[in-house]
Amino acid sequence: MQVDPLIPMINRIGEFFQAQPDQQAAQKEIADHVRLFWEPRMRQSILDFLTQHPDGQAGTLRLHPLVVAALHAHKESLLPKLSV
């Protein structure tokens, strides 16, 4: 799945939660939103982007700093579950 359209989507989520005074809680809320409302392919694509670009930046593609922190902090819980 292309990551380009996902970055503006997740950045809007980050901008929404940025106003929350507790940044750790905001990171958890971002991760919870992504886990609950993004399909596994979308989650895998954004995590693959972060693996390739740990700072969340690649050319014109830039993740919101709070999103970068949230994805790093909650990566394990965002990984799609493998079907057995």
matplotlib code that plots the C-alpha trace (Angstrom):
import matplotlib.pyplot as plt

x = [0.0, 1.2, 2.4, 2.0, -1.8, -1.4, 1.0, -1.4, -4.1, -1.9, -0.5, -4.0, -4.5, -1.3, -2.3, -5.6, -3.9, -1.1, -3.4, -3.5, -1.3, 0.0, 2.2, 2.5, -1.3, -1.5, 0.9, -1.2, -4.4, -2.7, -1.7, -5.1, -6.8, -4.5, -5.0, -8.8, -9.5, -6.7, -6.7, -3.6, -2.1, -2.3, -0.6, 2.1, 2.8, 3.2, 5.4, 7.5, 8.0, 9.1, 11.5, 13.1, 13.0, 13.2, 13.1, 9.8, 11.2, 11.9, 12.0, 8.7, 7.1, 7.2, 5.5, 4.3, 6.9, 4.2, 3.2, 6.8, 7.0, 3.7, 4.7, 8.0, 6.5, 3.7, 5.1, 4.5, 0.9, 0.4, 1.9, -0.8, -1.6, -0.6, -3.3, -2.4]
y = [0.0, 3.5, 5.5, 8.9, 9.3, 7.9, 10.6, 13.5, 11.3, 10.3, 13.9, 15.2, 12.7, 13.9, 17.6, 16.8, 15.1, 17.7, 19.9, 17.3, 18.4, 14.9, 14.0, 10.3, 10.1, 11.8, 9.2, 6.4, 8.0, 8.2, 4.6, 3.5, 5.4, 3.9, 0.4, 0.7, 2.4, 1.6, -1.7, -3.9, -2.9, 0.7, 0.1, -2.0, 0.6, 3.4, 1.2, 0.2, 3.9, 4.6, 1.6, 3.0, 6.6, 6.6, 10.4, 10.3, 12.3, 11.3, 14.1, 15.9, 13.2, 14.3, 12.8, 15.0, 14.7, 13.5, 10.8, 9.7, 9.4, 7.6, 5.1, 4.4, 4.0, 1.8, -0.1, -3.6, -3.0, -1.6, -4.5, -6.5, -9.8, -12.8, -15.3, -18.9]
z = [0.0, -0.9, 2.2, 0.5, 1.2, 4.7, 6.0, 5.7, 7.4, 10.4, 10.6, 11.1, 13.9, 15.5, 15.2, 16.9, 19.9, 20.1, 22.2, 24.9, 27.8, 28.6, 25.6, 26.6, 26.8, 23.4, 21.9, 23.3, 21.9, 18.4, 18.6, 19.8, 16.9, 14.3, 15.8, 15.9, 12.6, 10.2, 8.4, 8.8, 5.4, 6.3, 9.7, 8.1, 5.4, 8.0, 10.2, 7.2, 6.4, 9.9, 9.8, 6.7, 8.0, 11.8, 12.0, 10.0, 7.1, 3.5, 1.0, 1.1, 3.2, 6.9, 9.8, 12.7, 15.6, 18.0, 15.4, 15.1, 18.9, 19.1, 16.4, 18.0, 21.5, 20.4, 17.4, 18.8, 19.5, 16.0, 14.1, 12.2, 13.8, 11.7, 10.9, 11.7]

ax = plt.figure().add_subplot(projection="3d")
ax.plot(x, y, z, "-o")
ax.set_aspect("equal")
plt.show()
